[in-house]
Amino acid sequence: MELRPVRYFVAIADAGSVTAAAAALHLTQPSMSRQVHQLERQLGIELFVRDRGPFRLSAAGSEFLPVARRLLAQAEAAWETARAIAAGRLRRLTISAPGTTLTDVVAPFLATLTADDPMPAVWEEVPASVYATLGRGADLAIGTTPWPSDLEGMPLAELPVWAYVPPADRWAGRETVAVDELVTRTLLLQTRDFHPRRALDQALAAAGLAYGKFHEFAAAEVAQAVAASGRGVAVVSDDPRFDLRPVAIQGVRISLYAAWEPHHHGAATLKSIAERLRSFCAGRYGLR
């Protein structure tokens, strides 16, 4: 179906006559009438009542009019989207990241976006497959390992891993703790599926140290809850909960990277957003 006759039909319905619609659109009355007759033949219905009375929509025309309006609105939206794509603009932005990164990094960053930025959406994805989401519809992926060579990307931050203790704990007033001190305490760790645990494992191996007493948890929130009860020191990268006090573990960091497809129509915008996210992380954590 051609949109021009549909547009003329709506214009006539709004103007109340072919003569008024033709004048508004700077067309001749016969030309507009032919277009509308062609639309009626194509649809197999009469859109207007043509008798000696006042010019008016037929019952079929009245029923078809809202459909025609929606069709024109959708067509205009499609053209606007195409124009935005051609200009390299993003109307929507889908970011994929691991759960903790979404909660503690991406979500707070999204709160800084403005009305001029793309409308955001997020996907939670396990670290091992986060970059693969770029082939499934995500625009920007945030990972904890360097991006694959076929993608564009940049480092975002080196985020701290925290030792969380209750306010009354002897470490509550400290800013940092060394790993050799850490292993003297009862530790509340995430399993090895999570990056904070793997980062701590690597730091201990590099220092020639071994764990003392520890307990494992699948959820960082649970580790913090148990720490709040005074049962040990929670080692996680999440933001603090339960009034716990964060103590940075020296030499234990989680790297964050942003990646996007190099041929994405909005690659320049994605790079700009990644740069803003990097600056946000620097301000939030004081680290790069």
Secondary structure, DSSP 4 states (H G I P E B T S, - for coil): --HHHHHHHHHHHHHSSHHHHHHHHT--HHHHHHHHHHHHHHHTS--EE-SSS--EE-HHHHHHHHHHHHHHHHHHHHHHHHHHHHTT--SEEEEEE-HHHIIIIIHHHHTT--TTSPEEEEEE--GGGTGGGGGTT-SEEEESSPPPTTSEEEEEEEEEEEEEE-TTSTTTT-SEE-HHHHTTS-EEEE-TTSHHHHHHHHHHHHHT----SEEEES-HHHHHHHHHTTS-EEEESSPP-TT-EEEEEEEEEEEEEEEE-TT-TTHHHHHHHHHHHHHHHHHHHS--
